[in-house]
Amino acid sequence: MKYSGIGGQAVIEGIMMQNGNDYAIAVRKPDGDIEVKKDTYVSMTKRYPLLGLPFVRGIFSFADSMIVGMRALTWSCSFFEDDEEAEPGRIEKWLDKVFGEKLESALMTVVMILSFVMAIGIFMVLPLFIANICKKMISSDTVMAILEGFIRIGIFIAYIKLVSRMEDIKRTFMYHGSEHKCINCIEHGHRLTVDNVRASSKEHKRCGTSFIMIVMVISILFFMVIRVDTVWLRCLSRILLVPVIAGVSYEFLRFAGRHDSRLVNILSRPGMWMQGLTTTEPDDSMIEVAIAAVETVFDWRAYLDENFPGWEENP
């Protein structure tokens, strides 16, 4: 495997692929055609060099991915909105009057902030309070930190299992699989065809699911060392250490995505196993959408010429 630099995200009936500042969204429309949109986004870590420093860039790279992801998701959803639009209510009219053309970006900002706050509450704070129930029976802080970590992982698995029962999410997980398969196909030196993509793995080390798993594991290590007396101080520490844990996790994921040693592959396995929850095998029509997104922002033939001489001789 050789690092290509491309990454992506599944959206509603489609795929977003990003290469540097360029990103493309490909969507299978209700009429069966594939619509592709190309755009650019310069990350905060590039605009402000200080934010690109190791162990700092992780949290801002995560914010960048959320911004691009929300843009892609909003565009993909536009193809599946009801044709009959209801008369806007008072609140909608007021918001439109106040924000005007900036309404969409303002709503996206609010959604991202609320999502971030809810994620911290559910996956960082809630496990602490659940684990604290066992405090009287467990005197070891180390055991408590491990218990809290396993509860955190359990909540995440339960959450994924719950949302995966929704039909739209099931299909999104299939598109997620097609995204991984496309990147794996290229990074293993194969031409980008439906047959080759279908035969490629649906797990990839740079996946966001792996990032979440790494965050959970590293949080266990942090909270085994950082100890405070009261539950409220422990709660505060969980919130304040989120950027630090995210920064360390990002550096590991970044390193793992660029290296293919036995040790790195072993350490990456928990995240790869977790991807079994968020990726499923796509059908050929989904693979075609993923290929369309890749080819809009990435010259895979030039990449194979540089990294896999003689690839043209292979099927």
C-alpha positions, 0 to 999 in steps of 0.5 A: 500500500502506498499513500495517495493523499485522498480521503472521503465521506459517504453522503446521502446516495453518494460520495464526497472525495477530497484531494488537497484543496479540491473536493468532489461530491458525486450523487446518484439522483432519483432518475438514476443519473450521476451528478458531480459537483467539484469545489475547493476548501482551504483548511484552517491548518493551511490558512494559519500555519500555527494550527498546522503544528503536530498535536495541534492540527488534529482538532482543526483537521477534524473541524475542517472535515466537519465543514466539508462534510456538512457542505457535501451532505447538504448538497446531496440532500437537495436531490431528495427533498420534497417537491412541494415546499410548505409555506415558511413559518414565522421562525423561518421568515425571521431567520431568513430576514436576519441572516439572508444569504448566510442562513444556510452557513449559520444553520450549519454552524449551529448544527456542528456546534450542537453535534459536538456538544452532544458527542462530548456529553454522550461519549465522554461525560455519560460513561463517567457517570455510569462508571461512577455507580461502581465507585463504591465497589471498585477502589482502584482508579486504574480499574475505574478508568478501564471500566469507563473506557469500555462503557464508552466503547459500548455506548458507541457500538450501541449507537451505531447498531441503533442508527444502522437500523434506518434504511438511509443509514444502511445505504450510507454505510454501503457508500462508505464501503465503496469509498474505502474500496476505491482508495484501497484499489488505487493505493494497492496499485490497481486500475480504477474499475468496478471489478477491481474496486469490488475486489478491494477491502472495505476497511482502511486505516485512515477512516473516521471510525478508526479515529473515534476508536483511537480516541476511546483507547487513548482516553483510557490511557490518559484517564488512568494517569490523570486523577482528580478527587471529585466526580465534577472535576473528573467531568471537567477533565473529560471535557478539557482534555478532548482537544489533547486526546483528539490531537494525539489520536490524529497524529497516530492515525496520520502516521498509520495511514502513511506507513505499512509496518507490521506493528502499525497494522497490529495497532490499527486492528481495533479501529479496522474491526470497528469499521465492520459496523460502519461499512458494508459491501456496496453494489456496482452502482454505488461503486460507479458513484465513488469512481466518478467522485475520485476521477473528478479530483484525482489523476489515478493513472498518473499516481499509478505511473509514479508509484506502481511502474508497469501497472498497465500490464495488469488487468 
